[in-house]
Amino acid sequence: MSHYIPQLRRQNSVPDDTIDEIQQMIRDKNKDVKNAIIDTIYFYLSENNLDNPNNIKIQATHSGVYIKLQYFKINRSLILVIHNNRGDPNRIHVKVTKANNDSIVIAQNHCIWK
């Protein structure tokens, strides 16, 4: 018996100008933007009965926005990466790293969904 595995279609991620605006607000240390993102994450986790991270870090760099959920008990971080200006309309991906070492990537999903 064969199993049907649905294929998700790639979707366009947010436009570069939107990412640029979010990056600039984070660089300007706009606490309202960071707090809104963090509150949304905690709300989503609560609504879906998922574990809260020990810490959430939000960083804007020249290449995009990084939202890191750190789980120290299991020595893992879940990082949402939103790149800009990469020539690919699908620039959002998720990676799992060691909690205190982002260079040790354990898993990465380059499939980008809306």
C-alpha positions as CSV (number, residue, x, y, z in Angstrom):
1,M,0.0,0.0,0.0
2,S,1.5,3.4,-1.0
3,H,1.2,6.4,1.3
4,Y,0.2,9.7,-0.1
5,I,2.6,12.5,1.1
6,P,1.2,15.9,0.3
7,Q,3.6,18.4,-1.3
8,L,3.5,21.9,0.0
9,R,3.9,24.6,-2.5
10,R,6.5,27.3,-2.1
11,Q,5.0,30.7,-1.4
12,N,6.5,34.2,-1.7
13,S,7.8,35.5,1.5
14,V,7.5,39.1,2.7
15,P,8.8,41.8,0.3
16,D,12.3,43.3,0.8
17,D,11.0,46.7,1.7
18,T,8.9,45.2,4.6
19,I,12.0,43.3,5.8
20,D,14.1,46.5,5.5
21,E,11.6,48.4,7.6
22,I,11.5,45.7,10.4
23,Q,15.4,45.6,10.3
24,Q,15.5,49.4,10.7
25,M,13.0,49.4,13.6
26,I,15.0,46.7,15.4
27,R,18.3,48.5,14.8
28,D,16.7,51.7,16.2
29,K,16.0,49.6,19.3
30,N,12.3,50.0,18.9
31,K,11.1,48.0,22.0
32,D,7.5,48.0,20.7
33,V,8.4,46.0,17.6
34,K,10.5,43.5,19.6
35,N,7.8,43.2,22.3
36,A,5.1,42.7,19.7
37,I,7.1,39.9,18.0
38,I,7.9,38.2,21.4
39,D,4.3,38.5,22.6
40,T,3.0,36.9,19.3
41,I,5.5,34.0,19.7
42,Y,4.4,33.4,23.3
43,F,0.7,33.6,22.4
44,Y,1.2,31.1,19.5
45,L,3.1,28.7,21.7
46,S,0.5,28.9,24.4
47,E,-2.4,28.4,22.0
48,N,-0.7,25.3,20.6
49,N,0.4,23.9,24.0
50,L,4.1,24.2,23.1
51,D,7.0,24.7,25.5
52,N,8.1,28.3,26.1
53,P,11.7,29.0,25.5
54,N,14.0,30.2,28.3
55,N,14.9,33.2,26.2
56,I,14.0,34.9,22.9
57,K,16.5,37.1,21.1
58,I,15.8,39.2,18.1
59,Q,18.6,40.6,16.0
60,A,18.8,42.6,12.8
61,T,21.9,42.2,10.7
62,H,22.9,43.4,7.2
63,S,21.5,40.1,5.8
64,G,18.1,40.0,7.6
65,V,16.2,39.4,10.8
66,Y,17.0,36.5,13.2
67,I,14.5,35.4,15.8
68,K,16.1,32.9,18.2
69,L,14.1,30.8,20.8
70,Q,16.6,29.3,23.2
71,Y,15.8,26.1,25.1
72,F,18.7,25.7,27.6
73,K,17.4,22.4,29.2
74,I,17.8,20.6,25.9
75,N,20.7,22.7,24.7
76,R,18.9,23.8,21.5
77,S,17.8,27.0,19.8
78,L,15.2,27.3,17.1
79,I,16.0,30.2,14.8
80,L,13.7,31.8,12.3
81,V,15.8,33.5,9.6
82,I,14.2,36.1,7.3
83,H,16.8,37.1,4.7
84,N,16.6,40.1,2.4
85,N,18.0,40.9,-1.0
86,R,19.0,37.4,-1.9
87,G,17.4,37.2,-5.4
88,D,15.1,34.4,-4.3
89,P,11.5,35.3,-3.3
90,N,11.5,32.5,-0.8
91,R,13.9,33.7,1.9
92,I,12.5,32.5,5.2
93,H,13.9,29.4,6.8
94,V,14.2,27.7,10.2
95,K,17.3,26.1,11.7
96,V,18.0,24.3,14.9
97,T,21.4,24.9,16.6
98,K,23.1,24.3,19.9
99,A,21.7,26.7,22.4
100,N,24.9,28.7,22.8
101,N,26.6,28.1,19.5
102,D,24.7,29.1,16.3
103,S,27.5,27.7,14.1
104,I,26.6,24.2,15.1
105,V,23.5,23.6,12.9
106,I,21.7,20.4,13.8
107,A,18.8,20.7,11.4
108,Q,17.8,23.3,8.8
109,N,14.7,23.7,6.6
110,H,15.2,25.8,3.5
111,C,11.7,25.1,2.3
112,I,10.0,28.4,2.7
113,W,6.3,28.7,3.4
114,K,4.0,31.6,3.8
